[in-house]
């Protein structure tokens, strides 16, 4: 099939890394691995963070213009299906519903979410547009049970829902060897070859990410500096603030390419992230794929990708003391740490791989096509 792909929050070609960009790229890669031709329909970013009605109006106008252009371009040879990844009130889909109607295309939406409290207020237009898009979609792929429940409460029939479990490409992680990877980290960052090495992988931006970094910094006050080394992978506008928070307790790798990340993660021993208001956390999936146990906040969809007590120690969200206690337990018990890491790699390979995602995507595409 020829599939038109669009990600209104962040295109897969966007220059700034994030979990959303990662998932968009993974979906495209998986669809292509299934034999489909994927066409990036637009890179229009529909995201409005501030609730600015003028900006929202300008984005909507540009969306209409692009939709009209695509309709004309594709009138004689349209794609076989339209696929939108991640729409919600701050990033509605201005293209998919119109083109699906105009060209008679099956319409699939992955990672949709709906927040009824946004019915009125600064994003009311985006909310209304998102609700209309979800009503038009032939198949919807919620990524968390929270989103699935929200769709049902909004009146979306359950038979149109095809859950898409968060997933990663496990192959790059499985190719790496922990010993050589650790030696590279020791040489590059001066971490100890003998002490446990914890890693954090997160962007450094205001809001929930900085709230998580603050919980981490407070938790570290309860852990002796010589008990472990800490490597922080990530960058962003709040980097100076993060470095000040973790001064003397962490080495900073900055932004790392997706290609290089698996080779760094497998050289570590455990992954830490307080996960304040985290939807689920692609970085946490990647760490588990690398064979690292997690210490993370029990937030939103995190328990759906990590097995508490098996692949992770999930603690009360926003509690530095509980977080520190979880970290200390894994530092003090290398056998448990290793067992949980092995279980984490197996868990992701079985439940959160591209192969499992391909099955769900195929079900959604088949459902959408048969509904037309």
N, C-alpha and C positions, 0 to 999 in steps of 0.2 A: 504494500500500500504506500501511497504518497501522502505523508502526514504533515500538515501545517502546524508548526509548534510556536507557542507564544507564552512568555512568562512576564506578566505585567508588573510584578514586583522587582525583578532583576533578571535581565536576559543572561543566557549562558555565556555570552561574549563580554559581559560587563567587566571592566578593568579591576574592580574592587572585589577581593575574595570575601565569601561569606557562606554560611550553610545553604542559603537559598540558591546561590550560584552553583554550588556543588551538586545539589539535588537536581537542578535543571540540567546540568551537564550529564549526570548519571542517567536521567530518564531518556535523554536523547541517545546516549551511548547504548542503553538497553534496547530501545526501539530499533536502532540500527542493527544491533546484534541479532534481532529477531527477523531481519531481512527487510525491514521497512526503509523507505527513503524519507528522511526527515528534512523539511524545509523550514528554516527560521523565518517565520512570516513577518516579524517586526521586532525591533529592539526598543520600541517606545516604552519608557518607564512611566507607569501610571501612578507611582507612589507619591503620596502627599503626607508628610509626617506632621505638618503643623496645623492641619485643618484650615487651609487657606482656600476660600471659595473661588477666588480669582484664578489661582493656580489650577484648581480642579477643573474649572471651566475651560482653561486653555488646554489642559491635557485631553479633556473630552472632545474638544474641537479638533485637535490633532488626531485623535483616535478615529473620529468620523472621517476625516480627510484620508487617512491611510486605509481605512476600510473601503472607502469608495474606490480608491486607486487599486486595491487588490481585487475588488469585485470586477472592475473593468479588465484587469490583466488576466484574470482567471476565468472569464466568462465562457471561453471555448474549451479550456482544459483545466478544470478545477482540481484541487487535491481531493483525495478520497475521504479525508477526515480532518477535523480541527481538534487540536489538543492544547488546552491551556493549563499551565502549571501555576498554582498558588494565587488565587484571587481572594480578596476580602475587601472590607470597606475602605481601607487606605490605598488599595491597589486594585480597583475593579477592572474587569475585562471590557474595554470599549470596542474591541474588534470581533471577538469570537461569535457572540450571539448574532450580530448583524450578518456576518458572512455565512454562518451556518444556515440562517434563514434564506438569505439571498441565493445561495448556491446549493441549498438542499444537502448540507453536509452533516454527517453524524458529529456530535459535539461531546468531547470528553473533558472533564475538569479534574485534575489531580490536586490534592491538598486544598480543598475549598474549606472555608470557615465562615461562620455567620455569628454576629454578636448583636442580639436584639437591642441591647442598650444603646447602640449606635443608630437606631431608627430615627432619632431626633438629635440635632446638634451639628457639630462642625463637619461630620462625614456622612450626613444623612443621604446625600446624593449618591455617594459611593456605596452606601449600604443598600439603597434601592436598586442600583444597577447590579450589584453583586447578587442580590436576591433574585432579580429577574434572570440573570445568567444561570444561576443554579436551577431555577425552574425550567429553563430551556434545555439544560444539559441532558443528554441521553444516558450518560453514565458519570457517576461522581466517585472519586477515589479518596476518601478521608484517610489521613495518615495516623491519626490518634483516635481513641474511643471518645475523647472529649469533643472532637470535631464531628464524629459520626452522630453522637447524641444531639449536638446542636443542630445538625441538618435535619434530623428527624423531628425535633421540636419545631423547626421552621416549616414543617409540612412536606419535606422531601420524602417520597415513598422509599421504604427500606429496600425494595427490589431494584432500585436504581443505584444502590451503593455497592461498590466493590472496594473493600479495604486494601490499601497499599501500605504494607509494612515498611518503615524506614529501612533503607538498604545502602550498602557500599559495594564497591568492586573489591572483593577480598584477594584477588590474585596478586596485586602488588605487595600486599602484606605477607602473603604466604611465601613469596620468593626471597624475603629478607632473612638474614641470619643474625640472631641476637649478639653473638660474640663480636664479630667484626663491626657491627653497628655501634656497640658500646665503646669499642676502642676508638672509633671515629669521634664519638661525642666527647670522650676523655681528652683526645688530642685537640679538638676544636674549642671546647668550652671549659676545659680544666676541671671537669667533674671527677669525683673519685671513682676509681674502678671497683671499689669495695663497698662503699656506702650505698644504700638504696637510692635510686634516682627517680624522683617523681617528676611528672610533666603536666603542664597546663597548656591547652591549645584553645585560644579564644581571642577574638578581636578585642581591641581596646577602645571602646566607645562609651559614651554616656548612657545612662539608663540601667537596664538589668545587668549588662556586662560589668559595669563599674561597681554595681552593688555586689556582684559575686566576687570581684577582686577584693573588695573591702572585707567581706566575710572571710576570704582566704587569708588576708593579711592578719586579721584578728586571731584566726585559728592558729597561725604559725607562731604566735606569741606563746602558745601552750606546748610547743614542740621544740626541743633542744636543737640548736643549729647544727650540731655535729651528728644528729640522728639521721639526717638524709640530705641529699642535694636536690635542688629544684631547678628545672629548666622550663622557661616560659616561651612558648611559640605563639607569635601573633604581633600585630601592630595596629595602629589606628590613632585617631586624634587625641586620645587620652593616654598615650604611651608615657609621657613624662610623669603623669600622676600615678600610673601603675608602678613605674620604676621607683618613685619615691615611697610608695606604700610597701614595696617588697625589697627595699634597699638592704643589701647585705645578706639577703636570704635566697636570691635567685640569680641565675644567669639568663640573659635575654637573647633569644635567637632571631627575633624580628619576624618579618613575613617570610614564610617558606613556601616554595612552589608545591602544588599537589603531587608532583612527581617525586619530590624529595622527602615528603612527609613520612611515608611508610618506613623508609630507611632510618629515620630518626626515632620514630616511636618504638620500633622493636628493640632499640638499644636502651630503653627505659624499663623501670620495674613496676610502676603504678601510675595511674592518671587521676588527677584531682580536679574537681570543679564544683563549686557550691550550687550552680545551676538555678539561680534566682529567676523564677518565672520562665524557665526554659521549656520550650514546646516539646522538645525531645533531645536534641543535641547531636548533630552529625559528628562533631569531634569526639563525642563519647562512643559512638559506634566505631569510628576509626581506631580509637585506642583499644577497644575490645578486639577488633579484628587483628590488631598487632599483638594480642596476647597479654594485654595489661588489665589487671583488676582495677575497678573504679572505686573512688570515694566521692560521692556526689550527693547533692540535695535531692530529696524525694519530691520533685516538682513536676507537675502536670504530666507530660508523656514520658518522663525519664524512666519510671518503673516499667513502661511498656517495651523498652529496648534493653534494659539491664535487669538481671535476676538478682534480687536482693538476697545476700547471703551466699550466692553461688558464683556470680560474676562481678558483684559489686557490693559495697556497703553503702546503703542509701540512708541518709540521716535527715533529721528534721530540717526543712528548708529555712535558711537564714540563721541557723544556730551555730556560732563559731565553736562553742565548747563541744557539741556533739560531733561536729566535723573533725576537730582536732583529735577526739577520741578514736574516731574511725581510722584516721591516718595512722595514729600511733599503733593501733591493733595490727595493721598490715606491716608496718615497719618492724614490729617486734616478732612477727611470725613469718619468716621467709618461706616455710613449707606451705602454709595456707596461701600466701601471696602467689606462689608458683601454681598451686592447684587452681586457684580462682582465675589466674591468667589463662591457663590452658582451657578451662571451661568457657571463658569469655570468647576465645578464638573459635571454639567449636560452636558456641551459641550463635555467633554472627554468621559463620559459614553455613549453618543450617537454616536459620530463620531470617537473616537479613542480608542475603546475597543478591546479586543481579539475577541469578537463576530463579529465585523465589519471586522477585519483582516482575520478571518476564511473564510468569504464569498469571499474576494479577493483571498486568497490563493487557495480556491477551484476552482475559475474561472481560475486561472493561470495553475493549475495542469491539469484541464480538457482540456484547450487549448493545452498544451504541449503534452498530451497523444494523442489527436486527430490529431496532426500534424505529428505523426510518421507513 
